[in-house]
Amino acid sequence: MDPQQLMLLEVVWECMENAGQVGWQGTGMGCYVGTFGESCLDIISRDFQRPWDGQHSLVVAYRDNGQVSRAIKLLKHVVTLQEKSLAEEHPQRLTALQSLAVAYQDNSQVDKAIKLLKHVVAVGERSLAQENPYRLASLRALATTYYKGGQVGEAIKLLKHVVTLQEKFLSKEHPQRLESLPALAVAYRNNGHVGEATKI
């Protein structure tokens, strides 16, 4: 069975249960859904943007509903498909890898998240310009994961680098820049460097 068909069946089943319909099998009740006449792999090989958008929405729904293990399973599937169809530095591939790392972090698998984000950062260093938004976002994500994993020194070192790059390439009002400075101040404060935190 196509992986997306299986996910659709699971979601329909959950919808019925969440609506309080537990004994509906064998009755006249049904749930009608429209689908493409193509397999997941057919769609991905032709046009990757559309299926990733749909899968990304499902990942977000799983995470928001506290079903992080399902989000991880789906993201691992997406990453596997992308390895066969997209270049290593493709933005969709980097985004999916970063999303998987965030899901690992949410699932208290910080070591896996750090390992994956280090890989994403390394790909960015090899193939993307310093000011590329994917590269800056992956550096910031790695710094955040270091911090959440208790590696505050590593987080501070990387956040300082991120802030320096953002000052060079982004406007003062840019959302990424507005997030990084407070994060660096908090890391300084929690590492006992209150003086450095107050300078920011």
N, C-alpha and C positions, 0 to 999 in steps of 0.2 A: 504494500500500500504506500502511496505517495506520502511523505512526511507531513505535508500540509493538510492532506485529507485526514490523517490521524489527529492532527492538532484541531482541525475543525470539529471532528466528532467529540473530542474531549471538551471543547468549549461549549458545544451544543448541550452535551450532557450536564455540564456545570450550570448552564443557563436554566435548564429545566429544573434542576435541584434547587437553585437559588430562588426560583419562582414558586417553590413549594410543591412542584409536580413530581412526586416520587413514585407513584404507581401508574404511570401513564403507558407503560409497555402493553401492547395488545389492545389499546383503546383507539378511538378515532382521532386522538390528538397527534399533532405532528409539528415539526419545525421545518420551514422551507427556506433553503439557502441557495443562492446562485453561485456558481463557480466557473472558472475558466475551463476550456476543454483541452488544456495542456498540462503537462506535468510540471512540477516545481523546477526540475532541471532544464526543461525546454524553455521555460520563461526566463530563467536566469541566464542561459546561454545567449538568448536574444537581447534581453534588456534587463540588466541587473537592478536598475534603480527602483522599479515598481515593487518587486517582491521584497526587497530589503525594507522599503518603507512600511509595508504591511507587517513584516516580521518584527521590525523595530517597535511598531505600535503594540504588538502583542507582548514583546519583552517588557515594555514600560508598564503595561497592564498587569503582567505577572508580578513585577517588582512592587508596584503600588499596592497590590493585593497580598503582599507578604509571601508570595510563592517564588522565592529567589532561586530555589533549586530547579524549578521549571524554566525560569529565565536563563539560567546557566546552560541547561540542556539545549534549549533553542539556539542560544548564541554559539555554542560549540558546533552545532549543526551548520549554522550560517558561516562560521569561520572555515569549516571544512569545505563547504561549497565554494567559498571565495578563493581558497587556495588553488582550486582547479581552473578558475575563470578570470581572476584579476591579478594584475601585477602587484608585487609586494607593497609598493608605495601608493597604490590607489586609495583615494580618500575614503571610499566606502569600506575598504578592508581595514584601514587604520581605525575608523570609527567603530567597526564591529569588535575589533580586538580591544579597544579601549573600553567599550561597553561591557565586554566579558570580564575585563579586569575589575571594573566597578562592581559588577555582580559578585565576583569572588570576594571583594572587600566587604560587601554587604552581608556575605555569608560567612564572615570571620575567617576567610582563607587569604589572609594578608600576604603570606609568602608567595602564593600563586599569583596574586594581583601584582606584586612588585616584579616578579620574574617576567610576567607578560608585558607590563608597562616599560620595563627596561628594553625589551625587544622592540616595542613600538618606538621608543625614543631613539634607539640605535638605527632603525630604518629611516626615521626622520632625519637624523644627522647625515646619513649617506645620500639621501635622495631629495630632500626638501630644503629650500632656502631658510635662513634663520628666522625671517619674519613670517613664514608660512603659518596660518592659524592652527592647522593640525599639529604642527611641530610644537608651537607654544602651548597648546592645550594638553598635549601628551606630557610635556615637562611639568606643567602645573598639576596634572593628575598624579604623576609619580611622586611629586613633593607631598601632596595631600595624603597619599597612601603611606609614604614613609612616616609622616606625622601620626596617622591613625595606628600605625604599627609600632609606635613607641620609639622610632628612630628620629628623634627631634633634631639632632645635629645634622643628619643627612637632609632632612626636610628644609632646615634653615639655609644650608649651603645651596640647595637647588632652587629654593624660592628667591634667594638673592640673585641668582643667575637669571631666573625668569623675569624678575622685576627689572633688571638691567636691560634685558632684551625688549621688554614691553615699553620701557621709557624711550628706547631708541626707535621703535617701529609703530607704537600705538599712541593715539591721542589720550590726553588726560582723562577724558570722559568714557573711554572704551570700557565696556563691562568686564572684560578679562583683567584689565589693569586695576579696576576698582575692587575686584575680588582678591587679587594677589597681595596687595599692600596690607589689608587687614589680616590676611592669613599669616603673612610674615611677622606682623606685630604680635599676634597671638602666640606664634611659635617662639619668638624671642622671650616673651613674658613667661611662658610656661617652662622655658629652659633657664630661667633665672636672670635673663638679661633685660631687666625692666628699663634701664637707661636707653638701650637700643630700641626697645619697643616704643618709647615715648617720642623718639626722634621721627618716627614715621607719620 
